[in-house]
Amino acid sequence: MKSMTGFGAAQAREGDVQLGVEVRSVNQRHLDVKLVAPREYGAWEAELRRTVSGTIARGRVEVFVNRNAAGRSRELVLQKDLANAYVRAWRELKKELGLEGEVDLALLQGRSELFQRAEPASDPESEIEAVRKLLGRALEAHSRARKREGAHLKRDMDGRTRSLMRITRAVAKRAKGIAPRLQARLEKRIADLLGNDGMDPARLAQEVAVIADRSDVTEEIVRLESHLDTLKGLIGEDGSLGKRVDFVLQEINRELNTIGSKAADLEVTNLILEGKAEVEKVREQVQNVE
């Protein structure tokens, strides 16, 4: 079992360029990959996305490719056309206004826009193989982090599944005595209403049989036990489980609701409420399972 939350990173130097890749992910219903990389690597963006998609099935994934060429020397480039334009403008202004003085270097001092730092030439084709390897290493670290988080989720979900099995056994045990209790309750009500004459025993037995049939939850308990076995098996599997577990939880919740509505027994109702609380906690956890 893997969590959808994780982080992985890798760095390396390719010549005099420092490269780094980071992979971050959080839970999301479907896979959404966001790749942020220098524009030099634009030709390989689709390939890098496919690599990520081949490793991660669900979640919002952010991949950052960093490139730092700080080790390379940068040159200052004089913007001569811009400097000439400044000088021409000053000379025209001097002539038009009849000003004295000369247009000299002092007029251009402090104008930082006249100089630009030239970035050293890059060779993305020679770097992309290193980026591929770094992405692979970052994804491996990301996978290890997700497995660690997944192990915590698995332990919690295992415990809650065992709790649901205990609750189901308690409901099954309590359900066996529902019919006799309903009969006793019905007999008492009839006696309170009709006195000693009571109801015809045959008619009473018929009414009890109808009520008992309506409150019988045997089939629901069998299905519930089956769903819990499926849930237990899924939690022990590897691979993408989130959607399948979520579906089984829906079926478990449906059977709990049916049992609660049919049983007409306070103790069973309390057990069902406890079970539904456990299902909701598992549902919260499974939102972060791949």
Buried (B, 14 or more C-beta within 10 A) or exposed (E): BBBBBBBBBBBBEBEEBBBBBBBBBBBBEEBEBEBEBBEBBEEBBEEBBEBBEEBBBBBBBBBBBBBBBEEEEEEEEEBEEBBEEBBEEBEEEBEEEEEEEEBEEEBBEEEEEBEBEEEEEBEBEEBBEBBBBBBBBBBBBBBEBBBEBBEEBBEBBBEBBEBBBBBBEBBBEBBEEBBEBBBEEBBEEBEEEEEEEEBEEEEBEEBBEEBBEEBBBEEBBEBBBBBBEBBBEBBEEEEBBBBBBBEBBEBBBBBBEBBBEBBBBEBBBBBBEBBBEBBEBBBEBBEBBB
